[in-house]
Amino acid sequence: MENVRDPRQHINEEPRDDLMDTAVGFGVMFGFMFVVFTVAVVVKFMIS
């Protein structure tokens, strides 16, 4: 590898599906925040 700045020599060995990665990340974060929200609501009703 003589020219380390040549992008043709850096082959993407593991192609990624960016849209699916984003969708899964959004879904996981939404689920986590939903659980946090649900716990907060339950705690609020238990206190009052």
Helices and strands as residue ranges (DSSP letters): G 7-9, H 18-47
